Amino acid sequence: MIVGGARFVRAMSLNSDMEAADKRMVTVRTALEGLATAGEVTTYEPIMEQIGLKTRNPAHRKLIGKILGDITRESHAEHGITLSVLVHRKTGAGRSTPGPGYFVIMEQMGLLGPDDDKVAFAEEQLRLVFVHYSSKSSRKG
């Protein structure tokens, strides 16, 4: 809304945007936790589809990167694991790894050095996630 030449945003709109962002985070984290419990990885597309995002849209790719980064920071603070390691890029070689954004976040968090073996790091993080969620599910039963 514009009043006297100044642009304003209604508080109700901001609240609605924040609620939508929270809902996206919960949806993605719940999906990742389900995958972790099942011992599976996924690609970006099915995760993005769950929250109405398209892989071909650059703004959507940026948004999923932010969501996954936030989830990873939370899961690491809570449990010492990086939950977004479950989301991989599609590759034709038959072997997949998380996207480059995952490794940037790992470096920012101080978990990965610039000269570290990224594939070995991702494999170890994946193992830690699966161990965490397998022990969590075995405690329920």
N, CA, C and O atoms as a MOPAC input file, in Angstrom:
PM7 MOZYME 1SCF
protein

 N      0.85800 1    -1.15600 1     0.00000 1
 C      0.00000 1     0.00000 1     0.00000 1
 C      0.91000 1     1.22600 1     0.00000 1
 O      1.96000 1     1.22900 1     0.64300 1
 N      0.50000 1     2.26600 1    -0.72500 1
 C      1.27700 1     3.51100 1    -0.79500 1
 C      0.46400 1     4.62600 1    -0.15300 1
 O     -0.69100 1     4.86200 1    -0.50800 1
 N      1.09300 1     5.30400 1     0.80000 1
 C      0.45200 1     6.41300 1     1.49600 1
 C      1.41200 1     7.59500 1     1.44700 1
 O      2.53600 1     7.50900 1     1.94200 1
 N      0.97200 1     8.68700 1     0.85500 1
 C      1.80700 1     9.88400 1     0.78600 1
 C      3.14500 1     9.62800 1     0.11700 1
 O      4.15000 1    10.22600 1     0.50100 1
 N      3.17700 1     8.76200 1    -0.86300 1
 C      4.41000 1     8.45300 1    -1.58200 1
 C      5.27600 1     7.41100 1    -0.91500 1
 O      6.26000 1     6.96800 1    -1.50600 1
 N      4.94200 1     7.00200 1     0.30300 1
 C      5.72100 1     5.98200 1     1.01000 1
 C      5.03200 1     4.62700 1     0.87000 1
 O      3.80600 1     4.53500 1     0.91700 1
 N      5.81900 1     3.60100 1     0.70300 1
 C      5.30200 1     2.25000 1     0.55600 1
 C      5.24400 1     1.58200 1     1.92900 1
 O      6.21700 1     1.60500 1     2.68200 1
 N      4.10700 1     0.99400 1     2.24200 1
 C      3.90500 1     0.30800 1     3.51300 1
 C      3.44400 1    -1.12600 1     3.26400 1
 O      2.82200 1    -1.43200 1     2.24600 1
 N      3.76500 1    -1.98500 1     4.21100 1
 C      3.29300 1    -3.36100 1     4.17100 1
 C      2.44200 1    -3.57300 1     5.40700 1
 O      2.82700 1    -3.19500 1     6.51400 1
 N      1.30900 1    -4.16600 1     5.21400 1
 C      0.43100 1    -4.43300 1     6.35900 1
 C      1.04200 1    -5.50200 1     7.25900 1
 O      1.61400 1    -6.48000 1     6.77700 1
 N      0.91900 1    -5.31200 1     8.53800 1
 C      1.44100 1    -6.28600 1     9.49900 1
 C      0.80000 1    -7.64300 1     9.27300 1
 O      1.44800 1    -8.67500 1     9.44400 1
 N     -0.45300 1    -7.64800 1     8.89300 1
 C     -1.16000 1    -8.89400 1     8.63400 1
 C     -0.48900 1    -9.65800 1     7.48100 1
 O     -0.40600 1   -10.88600 1     7.51800 1
 N     -0.01400 1    -8.93500 1     6.46300 1
 C      0.67300 1    -9.57800 1     5.34000 1
 C      1.99100 1   -10.19500 1     5.78600 1
 O      2.33200 1   -11.30800 1     5.38400 1
 N      2.73200 1    -9.46800 1     6.62100 1
 C      3.99500 1   -10.00000 1     7.13300 1
 C      3.76400 1   -11.25200 1     7.96600 1
 O      4.49900 1   -12.23100 1     7.84300 1
 N      2.75000 1   -11.21700 1     8.80600 1
 C      2.42300 1   -12.36200 1     9.64500 1
 C      2.06200 1   -13.56900 1     8.78000 1
 O      2.48200 1   -14.69100 1     9.06400 1
 N      1.29400 1   -13.33700 1     7.73800 1
 C      0.90500 1   -14.40100 1     6.82100 1
 C      2.12200 1   -14.98900 1     6.12200 1
 O      2.22100 1   -16.20700 1     5.97300 1
 N      3.05500 1   -14.13000 1     5.69000 1
 C      4.28700 1   -14.59500 1     5.04300 1
 C      5.13200 1   -15.43100 1     6.00800 1
 O      5.69500 1   -16.45600 1     5.62400 1
 N      5.21200 1   -14.98500 1     7.24700 1
 C      5.98900 1   -15.71800 1     8.24700 1
 C      5.36500 1   -17.08000 1     8.53900 1
 O      6.08100 1   -18.07000 1     8.69000 1
 N      4.04700 1   -17.13600 1     8.61700 1
 C      3.35800 1   -18.40500 1     8.84900 1
 C      3.59700 1   -19.36000 1     7.68400 1
 O      3.81400 1   -20.55400 1     7.89200 1
 N      3.55800 1   -18.83600 1     6.45200 1
 C      3.80300 1   -19.66800 1     5.26900 1
 C      5.23900 1   -20.19700 1     5.28400 1
 O      5.47200 1   -21.35900 1     4.95400 1
 N      6.19200 1   -19.36000 1     5.66000 1
 C      7.59300 1   -19.78500 1     5.72900 1
 C      7.77000 1   -20.86800 1     6.78700 1
 O      8.47000 1   -21.85400 1     6.55900 1
 N      7.13900 1   -20.68600 1     7.93800 1
 C      7.20700 1   -21.69700 1     8.99900 1
 C      6.60300 1   -23.01800 1     8.53200 1
 O      7.14700 1   -24.08800 1     8.80700 1
 N      5.48200 1   -22.94000 1     7.83000 1
 C      4.82400 1   -24.14600 1     7.33400 1
 C      5.71400 1   -24.87500 1     6.32900 1
 O      5.79500 1   -26.10300 1     6.35300 1
 N      6.38100 1   -24.13100 1     5.44700 1
 C      7.30300 1   -24.75100 1     4.48400 1
 C      8.44000 1   -25.46200 1     5.21500 1
 O      8.80400 1   -26.58500 1     4.86400 1
 N      8.99800 1   -24.80500 1     6.22900 1
 C     10.09600 1   -25.40400 1     7.00300 1
 C      9.64400 1   -26.70500 1     7.65800 1
 O     10.35300 1   -27.70900 1     7.59500 1
 N      8.48600 1   -26.69500 1     8.27600 1
 C      7.97400 1   -27.89200 1     8.95400 1
 C      7.72000 1   -28.99900 1     7.93800 1
 O      8.05000 1   -30.15700 1     8.19100 1
 N      7.14400 1   -28.66000 1     6.80300 1
 C      6.85900 1   -29.65500 1     5.76800 1
 C      8.13800 1   -30.31100 1     5.27300 1
 O      8.21500 1   -31.53600 1     5.17800 1
 N      9.14100 1   -29.50300 1     4.95900 1
 C     10.40200 1   -30.04000 1     4.44500 1
 C     11.11500 1   -30.84700 1     5.52600 1
 O     11.61100 1   -31.94000 1     5.25200 1
 N     11.17200 1   -30.33100 1     6.73400 1
 C     11.87100 1   -31.06000 1     7.80100 1
 C     11.18500 1   -32.39200 1     8.08700 1
 O     11.85600 1   -33.40500 1     8.28500 1
 N      9.87100 1   -32.39500 1     8.10900 1
 C      9.13500 1   -33.63900 1     8.33600 1
 C      9.42900 1   -34.65500 1     7.24000 1
 O      9.61100 1   -35.84100 1     7.51700 1
 N      9.47600 1   -34.19200 1     6.00100 1
 C      9.79700 1   -35.08000 1     4.87700 1
 C     11.20800 1   -35.63900 1     5.02800 1
 O     11.43000 1   -36.83100 1     4.81400 1
 N     12.15600 1   -34.79000 1     5.39200 1
 C     13.53600 1   -35.24500 1     5.56300 1
 C     13.66400 1   -36.23300 1     6.71700 1
 O     14.40500 1   -37.21100 1     6.61900 1
 N     12.95900 1   -35.98500 1     7.78600 1
 C     13.00400 1   -36.91200 1     8.91600 1
 C     12.41500 1   -38.26900 1     8.54100 1
 O     12.89900 1   -39.30800 1     8.99100 1
 N     11.37200 1   -38.25600 1     7.71800 1
 C     10.80800 1   -39.51800 1     7.22700 1
 C     11.80300 1   -40.27800 1     6.37200 1
 O     11.94200 1   -41.49400 1     6.50100 1
 N     12.49600 1   -39.55800 1     5.49700 1
 C     13.53000 1   -40.18400 1     4.66400 1
 C     14.66000 1   -40.73900 1     5.52800 1
 O     15.14100 1   -41.84800 1     5.29500 1
 N     15.07600 1   -39.96700 1     6.51800 1
 C     16.16300 1   -40.39300 1     7.39900 1
 C     15.78500 1   -41.67400 1     8.13900 1
 O     16.60200 1   -42.58600 1     8.26400 1
 N     14.56800 1   -41.74100 1     8.61900 1
 C     14.09400 1   -42.92700 1     9.32300 1
 C     14.07100 1   -44.13900 1     8.39800 1
 O     14.35500 1   -45.25900 1     8.82000 1
 N     13.72700 1   -43.90100 1     7.12000 1
 C     13.67400 1   -44.98500 1     6.13200 1
 C     15.05500 1   -45.30600 1     5.55600 1
 O     15.20500 1   -46.28600 1     4.82600 1
 N     16.06800 1   -44.48900 1     5.87800 1
 C     17.41100 1   -44.71000 1     5.35200 1
 C     17.53000 1   -44.37900 1     3.88000 1
 O     18.25500 1   -45.04600 1     3.14200 1
 N     16.81600 1   -43.34400 1     3.44900 1
 C     16.78400 1   -42.98300 1     2.03500 1
 C     17.25700 1   -41.55100 1     1.80800 1
 O     17.21000 1   -40.70800 1     2.70400 1
 N     17.71400 1   -41.30300 1     0.58200 1
 C     18.01100 1   -39.94400 1     0.13700 1
 C     16.99600 1   -39.57800 1    -0.93800 1
 O     16.23600 1   -40.42800 1    -1.40200 1
 N     16.99100 1   -38.31400 1    -1.32800 1
 C     16.07000 1   -37.84100 1    -2.35600 1
 C     16.77900 1   -36.79900 1    -3.20800 1
 O     17.92300 1   -36.43000 1    -2.94500 1
 N     16.08100 1   -36.33900 1    -4.22400 1
 C     16.58100 1   -35.22600 1    -5.02800 1
 C     15.74900 1   -33.99400 1    -4.68100 1
 O     14.76800 1   -34.07600 1    -3.94200 1
 N     16.15500 1   -32.87000 1    -5.22200 1
 C     15.47800 1   -31.61300 1    -4.91000 1
 C     14.01400 1   -31.59900 1    -5.35200 1
 O     13.15200 1   -31.10200 1    -4.62700 1
 N     13.73500 1   -32.13700 1    -6.52500 1
 C     12.40300 1   -32.00400 1    -7.10200 1
 C     11.26900 1   -32.48600 1    -6.19900 1
 O     10.32800 1   -31.72400 1    -5.97600 1
 N     11.30800 1   -33.71400 1    -5.66400 1
 C     10.18900 1   -34.14000 1    -4.81800 1
 C     10.03200 1   -33.31000 1    -3.54200 1
 O      8.91500 1   -33.09900 1    -3.06900 1
 N     11.13300 1   -32.84800 1    -2.99500 1
 C     11.06200 1   -32.00700 1    -1.79400 1
 C     10.43400 1   -30.65700 1    -2.14500 1
 O      9.56500 1   -30.16000 1    -1.42800 1
 N     10.88100 1   -30.07900 1    -3.24300 1
 C     10.36300 1   -28.77800 1    -3.66000 1
 C      8.88600 1   -28.86100 1    -4.02500 1
 O      8.12200 1   -27.94400 1    -3.72300 1
 N      8.47700 1   -29.94900 1    -4.67200 1
 C      7.07600 1   -30.11000 1    -5.05600 1
 C      6.14900 1   -30.10700 1    -3.84800 1
 O      5.02200 1   -29.61700 1    -3.92600 1
 N      6.62300 1   -30.65400 1    -2.72900 1
 C      5.79100 1   -30.72100 1    -1.51500 1
 C      5.39200 1   -29.34100 1    -1.00100 1
 O      4.38600 1   -29.18900 1    -0.30800 1
 N      6.20100 1   -28.33600 1    -1.35400 1
 C      5.87900 1   -26.98200 1    -0.88300 1
 C      5.58500 1   -26.03200 1    -2.04500 1
 O      5.64900 1   -24.81200 1    -1.90000 1
 N      5.26300 1   -26.61900 1    -3.20000 1
 C      4.82500 1   -25.81900 1    -4.33800 1
 C      5.92500 1   -25.08900 1    -5.08200 1
 O      5.65500 1   -24.08000 1    -5.73400 1
 N      7.16100 1   -25.57000 1    -5.00400 1
 C      8.27100 1   -24.93500 1    -5.69900 1
 C      8.68300 1   -25.76100 1    -6.90800 1
 O      8.49200 1   -26.97600 1    -6.94100 1
 N      9.25000 1   -25.08600 1    -7.89800 1
 C      9.70000 1   -25.73100 1    -9.13900 1
 C     11.22000 1   -25.60400 1    -9.26500 1
 O     11.78800 1   -24.54500 1    -8.99700 1
 N     11.86400 1   -26.68600 1    -9.67300 1
 C     13.32400 1   -26.67300 1    -9.80700 1
 C     13.78600 1   -25.74800 1   -10.92900 1
 O     14.92100 1   -25.27300 1   -10.89900 1
 N     12.95200 1   -25.48900 1   -11.89600 1
 C     13.34800 1   -24.63300 1   -13.02300 1
 C     13.28300 1   -23.13900 1   -12.70900 1
 O     13.75800 1   -22.31700 1   -13.49200 1
 N     12.70000 1   -22.79100 1   -11.57200 1
 C     12.55400 1   -21.39200 1   -11.19200 1
 C     13.73200 1   -20.98700 1   -10.28800 1
 O     13.85400 1   -21.50400 1    -9.17700 1
 N     14.59900 1   -20.06900 1   -10.74700 1
 C     15.75700 1   -19.67700 1    -9.93000 1
 C     15.38500 1   -19.14900 1    -8.53700 1
 O     16.09100 1   -19.41800 1    -7.56500 1
 N     14.29100 1   -18.40500 1    -8.43800 1
 C     13.87500 1   -17.89500 1    -7.12700 1
 C     13.46800 1   -19.04800 1    -6.21500 1
 O     13.71900 1   -19.00600 1    -5.01100 1
 N     12.84800 1   -20.06800 1    -6.77700 1
 C     12.45400 1   -21.23600 1    -5.98700 1
 C     13.67900 1   -22.02300 1    -5.54000 1
 O     13.72200 1   -22.51900 1    -4.41500 1
 N     14.68100 1   -22.14100 1    -6.41900 1
 C     15.91700 1   -22.84000 1    -6.03800 1
 C     16.62300 1   -22.10000 1    -4.90400 1
 O     17.17300 1   -22.72000 1    -3.99400 1
 N     16.60300 1   -20.78200 1    -4.96600 1
 C     17.21200 1   -19.98600 1    -3.89900 1
 C     16.45200 1   -20.18700 1    -2.58300 1
 O     17.05700 1   -20.30300 1    -1.51800 1
 N     15.12000 1   -20.22700 1    -2.67300 1
 C     14.29600 1   -20.41300 1    -1.47900 1
 C     14.52600 1   -21.78100 1    -0.85500 1
 O     14.65400 1   -21.88600 1     0.36500 1
 N     14.58200 1   -22.83900 1    -1.67400 1
 C     14.81000 1   -24.16600 1    -1.09000 1
 C     16.20800 1   -24.23300 1    -0.46900 1
 O     16.40500 1   -24.90600 1     0.54300 1
 N     17.15800 1   -23.55000 1    -1.06000 1
 C     18.49300 1   -23.50200 1    -0.46500 1
 C     18.47000 1   -22.87200 1     0.91300 1
 O     19.13500 1   -23.35200 1     1.83100 1
 N     17.70700 1   -21.79500 1     1.06200 1
 C     17.58100 1   -21.13700 1     2.36700 1
 C     16.89400 1   -22.05900 1     3.37300 1
 O     17.33100 1   -22.19000 1     4.51600 1
 N     15.81500 1   -22.69200 1     2.92700 1
 C     15.07200 1   -23.60100 1     3.81200 1
 C     15.97900 1   -24.74700 1     4.27500 1
 O     16.03900 1   -25.05700 1     5.46500 1
 N     16.67900 1   -25.36800 1     3.33000 1
 C     17.55800 1   -26.48100 1     3.68900 1
 C     18.70600 1   -26.01900 1     4.58200 1
 O     19.11000 1   -26.73800 1     5.49500 1
 N     19.22700 1   -24.83400 1     4.32500 1
 C     20.27500 1   -24.29000 1     5.18700 1
 C     19.78400 1   -24.08000 1     6.60800 1
 O     20.47100 1   -24.41900 1     7.57100 1
 N     18.59200 1   -23.52100 1     6.72800 1
 C     18.01000 1   -23.30700 1     8.06500 1
 C     17.77700 1   -24.63300 1     8.78900 1
 O     18.05100 1   -24.75700 1     9.98300 1
 N     17.26900 1   -25.62000 1     8.05000 1
 C     17.02300 1   -26.93700 1     8.64900 1
 C     18.33900 1   -27.56500 1     9.10200 1
 O     18.40900 1   -28.16500 1    10.17500 1
 N     19.36400 1   -27.42700 1     8.29500 1
 C     20.66400 1   -27.99800 1     8.64800 1
 C     21.23500 1   -27.33500 1     9.89100 1
 O     21.74700 1   -28.01500 1    10.78100 1
 N     21.15000 1   -26.01400 1     9.95600 1
 C     21.64900 1   -25.32400 1    11.14900 1
 C     20.88500 1   -25.78000 1    12.39100 1
 O     21.48500 1   -26.00900 1    13.44100 1
 N     19.57200 1   -25.91000 1    12.27500 1
 C     18.74800 1   -26.37300 1    13.40900 1
 C     19.11500 1   -27.80000 1    13.80300 1
 O     19.34900 1   -28.08100 1    14.97800 1
 N     19.16400 1   -28.69800 1    12.82500 1
 C     19.42400 1   -30.10900 1    13.14600 1
 C     20.82700 1   -30.29800 1    13.72300 1
 O     21.05200 1   -31.16700 1    14.56500 1
 N     21.76100 1   -29.47500 1    13.26200 1
 C     23.11300 1   -29.58000 1    13.82000 1
 C     23.14000 1   -29.05900 1    15.25500 1
 O     23.77300 1   -29.66000 1    16.12400 1
 N     22.46500 1   -27.96000 1    15.50100 1
 C     22.41900 1   -27.41100 1    16.86200 1
 C     21.70000 1   -28.37200 1    17.81500 1
 O     22.09400 1   -28.51500 1    18.97300 1
 N     20.65400 1   -29.02100 1    17.32800 1
 C     19.85100 1   -29.90700 1    18.18000 1
 C     20.48900 1   -31.28100 1    18.38100 1
 O     20.49100 1   -31.81400 1    19.49100 1
 N     21.03300 1   -31.85500 1    17.29200 1
 C     21.45600 1   -33.25900 1    17.34300 1
 C     22.85400 1   -33.53200 1    16.78900 1
 O     23.29800 1   -34.68000 1    16.78200 1
 N     23.55100 1   -32.49600 1    16.32700 1
 C     24.87600 1   -32.69800 1    15.76000 1
 C     24.87600 1   -33.36500 1    14.39400 1
 O     25.88200 1   -33.94200 1    13.98200 1
 N     23.75000 1   -33.28900 1    13.68600 1
 C     23.64700 1   -33.87400 1    12.35200 1
 C     23.23500 1   -32.80300 1    11.35300 1
 O     22.67200 1   -31.77300 1    11.72500 1
 N     23.52100 1   -33.05500 1    10.08800 1
 C     23.15000 1   -32.10900 1     9.03100 1
 C     22.08900 1   -32.76500 1     8.14800 1
 O     22.40600 1   -33.44000 1     7.16800 1
 N     20.84700 1   -32.55600 1     8.50700 1
 C     19.71200 1   -33.24500 1     7.89500 1
 C     19.59100 1   -33.02500 1     6.39000 1
 O     19.12200 1   -33.91400 1     5.67900 1
 N     19.99800 1   -31.87600 1     5.89700 1
 C     19.85100 1   -31.61600 1     4.46400 1
 C     20.82000 1   -32.41600 1     3.60500 1
 O     20.76300 1   -32.33200 1     2.37800 1
 N     21.70300 1   -33.18500 1     4.21700 1
 C     22.59900 1   -34.05900 1     3.45400 1
 C     21.79300 1   -35.10700 1     2.68400 1
 O     22.32900 1   -35.75700 1     1.78600 1
 N     20.54100 1   -35.27400 1     3.01700 1
 C     19.67100 1   -36.24200 1     2.34300 1
 C     19.19500 1   -35.77200 1     0.97800 1
 O     18.69100 1   -36.57700 1     0.19500 1
 N     19.34500 1   -34.48400 1     0.67300 1
 C     18.85500 1   -33.93600 1    -0.59100 1
 C     20.02500 1   -33.84300 1    -1.56300 1
 O     20.98800 1   -33.11100 1    -1.33700 1
 N     19.91400 1   -34.60400 1    -2.65100 1
 C     21.00400 1   -34.72000 1    -3.61500 1
 C     20.63000 1   -34.15100 1    -4.97400 1
 O     19.45800 1   -33.98800 1    -5.31300 1
 N     21.66600 1   -33.86000 1    -5.72800 1
 C     21.50500 1   -33.42400 1    -7.11900 1
 C     21.37200 1   -34.65700 1    -7.99900 1
 O     21.97000 1   -35.69800 1    -7.72900 1
 N     20.58600 1   -34.52500 1    -9.04600 1
 C     20.50100 1   -35.59900 1   -10.02800 1
 C     21.79600 1   -35.61100 1   -10.82200 1
 O     22.26900 1   -34.57100 1   -11.27900 1
 N     22.36200 1   -36.80000 1   -10.98000 1
 C     23.55400 1   -36.93800 1   -11.81700 1
 C     23.36300 1   -38.14400 1   -12.71500 1
 O     22.63300 1   -39.07700 1   -12.38100 1
 N     24.02000 1   -38.11400 1   -13.84000 1
 C     23.92600 1   -39.22500 1   -14.76000 1
 C     24.90900 1   -40.33700 1   -14.44200 1
 O     24.83700 1   -41.41200 1   -15.03700 1
 N     25.81100 1   -40.10300 1   -13.52700 1
 C     26.87100 1   -41.06300 1   -13.23100 1
 C     26.42500 1   -42.17200 1   -12.28200 1
 O     27.20400 1   -43.08500 1   -12.00800 1
 N     25.21300 1   -42.12000 1   -11.78100 1
 C     24.74000 1   -43.14200 1   -10.86600 1
 C     25.08400 1   -42.88400 1    -9.41300 1
 O     24.57300 1   -43.56000 1    -8.52100 1
 N     25.94200 1   -41.91500 1    -9.17100 1
 C     26.31600 1   -41.55100 1    -7.80300 1
 C     25.89600 1   -40.11100 1    -7.58100 1
 O     26.12600 1   -39.25600 1    -8.43700 1
 N     25.29600 1   -39.84200 1    -6.46300 1
 C     24.82500 1   -38.48800 1    -6.22600 1
 C     25.41100 1   -37.93100 1    -4.93800 1
 O     25.84100 1   -38.67200 1    -4.05300 1
 N     25.41600 1   -36.62000 1    -4.86100 1
 C     25.87000 1   -35.92000 1    -3.64800 1
 C     24.97100 1   -34.71000 1    -3.44900 1
 O     24.25300 1   -34.30100 1    -4.36100 1
 N     25.01600 1   -34.14900 1    -2.26100 1
 C     24.28500 1   -32.89300 1    -2.06100 1
 C     24.80300 1   -31.82900 1    -3.03800 1
 O     25.90700 1   -31.93900 1    -3.57200 1
 N     23.99000 1   -30.81500 1    -3.25400 1
 C     24.38400 1   -29.72800 1    -4.14100 1
 C     25.47600 1   -28.87000 1    -3.53700 1
 O     25.79600 1   -29.00200 1    -2.35600 1
 N     26.05300 1   -27.98600 1    -4.35100 1
 C     27.15700 1   -27.14900 1    -3.87500 1
 C     26.77500 1   -26.25800 1    -2.69200 1
 O     27.62600 1   -25.94700 1    -1.85800 1
 N     25.52400 1   -25.84800 1    -2.60800 1
 C     25.09100 1   -25.00700 1    -1.48900 1
 C     25.26300 1   -25.69100 1    -0.14300 1
 O     25.56000 1   -25.04000 1     0.85800 1
 N     25.07400 1   -27.01000 1    -0.12100 1
 C     25.26200 1   -27.77300 1     1.11600 1
 C     26.69600 1   -27.61500 1     1.61600 1
 O     26.93000 1   -27.39000 1     2.80400 1
 N     27.64500 1   -27.73400 1     0.69900 1
 C     29.05000 1   -27.66300 1     1.08900 1
 C     29.45300 1   -26.24500 1     1.50000 1
 O     30.30800 1   -26.06900 1     2.36800 1
 N     28.84500 1   -25.24400 1     0.88400 1
 C     29.08700 1   -23.85400 1     1.29900 1
 C     28.63600 1   -23.66600 1     2.73900 1
 O     29.34800 1   -23.06800 1     3.54600 1
 N     27.46400 1   -24.17100 1     3.05700 1
 C     26.94400 1   -24.05000 1     4.42200 1
 C     27.83800 1   -24.80100 1     5.40700 1
 O     28.10000 1   -24.32300 1     6.51000 1
 N     28.30100 1   -25.97900 1     4.99800 1
 C     29.18900 1   -26.75300 1     5.88000 1
 C     30.47900 1   -25.98900 1     6.16600 1
 O     30.98700 1   -26.01900 1     7.28700 1
 N     31.00700 1   -25.30500 1     5.15100 1
 C     32.20200 1   -24.48300 1     5.36200 1
 C     31.88400 1   -23.30000 1     6.26300 1
 O     32.66300 1   -22.97500 1     7.15900 1
 N     30.73300 1   -22.64600 1     6.03200 1
 C     30.33800 1   -21.50800 1     6.87100 1
 C     30.17900 1   -21.92100 1     8.32400 1
 O     30.48700 1   -21.14900 1     9.23200 1
 N     29.69900 1   -23.13200 1     8.54300 1
 C     29.50100 1   -23.63900 1     9.89800 1
 C     30.80400 1   -24.14500 1    10.51500 1
 O     30.83500 1   -24.50000 1    11.69300 1
 N     31.87500 1   -24.17900 1     9.72500 1
 C     33.16100 1   -24.64600 1    10.22200 1
 C     33.28000 1   -26.15300 1    10.30900 1
 O     34.17900 1   -26.66500 1    10.97700 1
 N     32.38400 1   -26.87300 1     9.64400 1
 C     32.40000 1   -28.32800 1     9.68200 1
 C     33.24400 1   -28.93900 1     8.56500 1
 O     33.65700 1   -30.09500 1     8.64900 1
 N     33.49300 1   -28.15600 1     7.52500 1
 C     34.20700 1   -28.63300 1     6.35100 1
 C     35.24200 1   -27.59600 1     5.95200 1
 O     34.92800 1   -26.41400 1     5.81400 1
 N     36.46800 1   -28.04100 1     5.76800 1
 C     37.52300 1   -27.14000 1     5.31400 1
 C     37.56100 1   -27.08600 1     3.80000 1
 O     37.05500 1   -27.99500 1     3.14100 1
 N     38.14600 1   -26.04800 1     3.23400 1
 C     38.17500 1   -25.89200 1     1.77500 1
 C     38.92900 1   -27.00800 1     1.06000 1
 O     38.66500 1   -27.27200 1    -0.11300 1
 N     39.85900 1   -27.66500 1     1.74300 1
 C     40.63200 1   -28.73700 1     1.12400 1
 C     40.13600 1   -30.13200 1     1.50700 1
 O     40.71800 1   -31.12800 1     1.07700 1
 N     39.07600 1   -30.22000 1     2.30400 1
 C     38.54100 1   -31.51700 1     2.72300 1
 C     37.87100 1   -32.23200 1     1.55700 1
 O     37.41100 1   -31.59800 1     0.60800 1
 N     37.82200 1   -33.53800 1     1.63800 1
 C     37.15700 1   -34.37700 1     0.64000 1
 C     35.64400 1   -34.25300 1     0.83500 1
 O     35.09000 1   -34.78300 1     1.79900 1
 N     34.99000 1   -33.55700 1    -0.07800 1
 C     33.55600 1   -33.28400 1     0.05500 1
 C     32.71300 1   -34.55500 1    -0.00900 1
 O     31.74300 1   -34.69800 1     0.73500 1
 N     33.07800 1   -35.46500 1    -0.88600 1
 C     32.31100 1   -36.70800 1    -1.02200 1
 C     32.41000 1   -37.52900 1     0.25900 1
 O     31.39600 1   -38.02300 1     0.75400 1
 N     33.61400 1   -37.68000 1     0.80100 1
 C     33.79400 1   -38.42900 1     2.04900 1
 C     33.05900 1   -37.74300 1     3.19700 1
 O     32.45400 1   -38.40700 1     4.03900 1
 N     33.11400 1   -36.41400 1     3.22600 1
 C     32.40400 1   -35.66800 1     4.26200 1
 C     30.90400 1   -35.93100 1     4.18000 1
 O     30.26600 1   -36.21800 1     5.19300 1
 N     30.34000 1   -35.83300 1     2.97300 1
 C     28.89700 1   -36.04700 1     2.78900 1
 C     28.50600 1   -37.47000 1     3.16800 1
 O     27.46300 1   -37.68600 1     3.78400 1
 N     29.33100 1   -38.43300 1     2.80400 1
 C     29.04600 1   -39.82500 1     3.15300 1
 C     29.02500 1   -40.02100 1     4.66600 1
 O     28.17400 1   -40.73900 1     5.19100 1
 N     29.96000 1   -39.38500 1     5.36400 1
 C     29.99300 1   -39.49000 1     6.82500 1
 C     28.78100 1   -38.79700 1     7.44700 1
 O     28.18300 1   -39.32100 1     8.38600 1
 N     28.42300 1   -37.63900 1     6.93600 1
 C     27.24400 1   -36.93200 1     7.45300 1
 C     25.98200 1   -37.75700 1     7.21500 1
 O     25.10500 1   -37.81400 1     8.07700 1
 N     25.88900 1   -38.39000 1     6.06100 1
 C     24.74300 1   -39.24300 1     5.74800 1
 C     24.67700 1   -40.41200 1     6.73200 1
 O     23.60500 1   -40.75300 1     7.23200 1
 N     25.81200 1   -41.01000 1     6.99800 1
 C     25.86500 1   -42.10600 1     7.97300 1
 C     25.38400 1   -41.64300 1     9.34700 1
 O     24.61500 1   -42.33900 1    10.01100 1
 N     25.84300 1   -40.46300 1     9.76900 1
 C     25.43500 1   -39.92500 1    11.07400 1
 C     23.92600 1   -39.68000 1    11.15000 1
 O     23.29600 1   -39.95600 1    12.17100 1
 N     23.35500 1   -39.16000 1    10.06300 1
 C     21.90400 1   -38.92600 1    10.02100 1
 C     21.16500 1   -40.25500 1    10.13600 1
 O     20.22800 1   -40.37800 1    10.92400 1
 N     21.58100 1   -41.24900 1     9.35400 1
 C     20.89600 1   -42.54500 1     9.38500 1
 C     21.02800 1   -43.21500 1    10.75000 1
 O     20.06700 1   -43.80500 1    11.24400 1
 N     22.20200 1   -43.13100 1    11.36000 1
 C     22.39500 1   -43.70800 1    12.69200 1
 C     21.48700 1   -43.00300 1    13.70000 1
 O     20.82400 1   -43.65500 1    14.50700 1
 N     21.46000 1   -41.68100 1    13.65100 1
 C     20.61800 1   -40.92300 1    14.58400 1
 C     19.15400 1   -41.33000 1    14.46000 1
 O     18.49100 1   -41.59600 1    15.46300 1
 N     18.65300 1   -41.37900 1    13.23200 1
 C     17.23100 1   -41.67900 1    13.04400 1
 C     16.91400 1   -43.15700 1    13.19600 1
 O     15.77900 1   -43.50000 1    13.52600 1
 N     17.87100 1   -44.04000 1    12.96800 1
 C     17.59200 1   -45.46700 1    13.19300 1
 C     17.51900 1   -45.73200 1    14.69200 1
 O     16.68900 1   -46.52300 1    15.14100 1
 N     18.37100 1   -45.08400 1    15.46000 1
 C     18.30700 1   -45.28600 1    16.91400 1
 C     17.05600 1   -44.62300 1    17.48800 1
 O     16.48600 1   -45.09600 1    18.47200 1
 N     16.64300 1   -43.53400 1    16.86700 1
 C     15.42200 1   -42.84600 1    17.30800 1
 C     14.19900 1   -43.72600 1    17.05400 1
 O     13.32300 1   -43.83700 1    17.91100 1
 N     14.14000 1   -44.35400 1    15.87100 1
 C     12.97700 1   -45.18600 1    15.54500 1
 C     12.98700 1   -46.48300 1    16.33600 1
 O     11.92400 1   -47.01700 1    16.65300 1
 N     14.17400 1   -47.00600 1    16.66400 1
 C     14.22200 1   -48.25600 1    17.44200 1
 C     13.78000 1   -48.01700 1    18.89000 1
 O     13.29500 1   -48.93800 1    19.54700 1
 N     13.94400 1   -46.79400 1    19.38700 1
 C     13.48600 1   -46.48000 1    20.74600 1
 C     11.97000 1   -46.40600 1    20.82000 1
 O     11.37800 1   -46.65400 1    21.87100 1
 N     11.33300 1   -46.05800 1    19.68300 1
 C      9.87300 1   -45.97200 1    19.67900 1
 C      9.23200 1   -47.35700 1    19.78500 1
 O      8.20200 1   -47.53300 1    20.43600 1
 N      9.86300 1   -48.33600 1    19.13000 1
 C      9.27600 1   -49.68000 1    19.05000 1
 C      9.53200 1   -50.45300 1    20.25200 1
 O      9.10700 1   -51.60400 1    20.34800 1

